[in-house]
């Protein structure tokens, strides 16, 4: 009953307007009138709130966690502000001990690393995602010049990664500053060798939530081949619909469900070199973002058609935008050893980190002062 009530609440606030609009369109085609019953505003963070409340109910039911000592602890879990709007999605069974006692994580080094992580996330958002956003916007506003569609798709592919992972870094950093340990949400997803691997690296907490609370209860891999693919498609269609009330999001979910079905059924990437696997996966994911970003179905089709109507052009991009875009792409494919070097704890590395973080913070403050408010992409969900 609790799960059903949460899903019904999510449906009412997030999908009622969508279904009402489509019913109105259907009636209009039949030359009938159907007036709007009501228009409902979308509450901030309702998708994440709903998933966290459902995880609480299921974890308690399964015996994976015990009830909190007080209702205030439950409210703290549900409305923990750093990740409330855009994740990572918290699981009650992984946070229950911390809600009761956070002293194990209470030390200066942990809080300092949280501050560093927050600034890195802020830099991803302000210095990278926001700087290349105009390239994506001018393409997805359906320009008369199809030559910019290619660079627009690449720009949005980079923008959404640095915008969303930047938010997650900021949330994780704020959590550490308050002695909470939040789960990681990204692991260089564009270095994936397959779409299946991509979904183990992108929005990790959403993928794990879908796996533990939907895919496995449906039978997981322990079912017939037909049922297995049906389960995969259901998970990805619901994942697409979870992101927003639009047919484009359903198609985006189907786009990834189709790719994983091909990978599972025909092993299409198994014998290819790793570099080629990464290129194919990155290209498929990038083209899929068109459905995610386009305002409607016809806009997405226009952009796809534009890719074949003209050669790519960089004329509308400034040198700063191109420099940031190239840096972001290089960073997205950086070897793990380079990133691991930055997390070493020697005195020289610590001083270097302090210098870099200080510089990034100054640059971020300057960029924010110059550009004003730039909402996070996932605020719309």
Buried (B, 14 or more C-beta within 10 A) or exposed (E): EEBEEBEEBBBEBBBBBBEBEEEBEEEEEEEEEEEEEEEEEBEEBBBBBBBBBBBBBBBBEEEBBEEBEEEEBBEBBBEBEBBBBBBBBBBBBBBBEBBEEBEEBEEEEBBBBBBBBBBBBBBBBBBBBBBBBBBBBBBBEBBEEBBBBBBBBBBBBBBBBBBBBBBBBBBBBBBBBBBBBBBEBBBBBBBBBBBBBBBBBBBBBBBBBBBBBBBEEBEBEEEEEEEBBBBBBBBBBBBBBBBBBBBBBBBBBBBBBBBBBBBBEEEBBEEEEEEEBBEBBBEBBBBBBBBBBBEEEEBBEBBBEBBEEEEBBBEBBEEEBBEBBEBBBEBBEEEEEEEEEEEEEEEEEEEBBEEBBEEBBEBBEEBBEEEEEBEBBBEEB
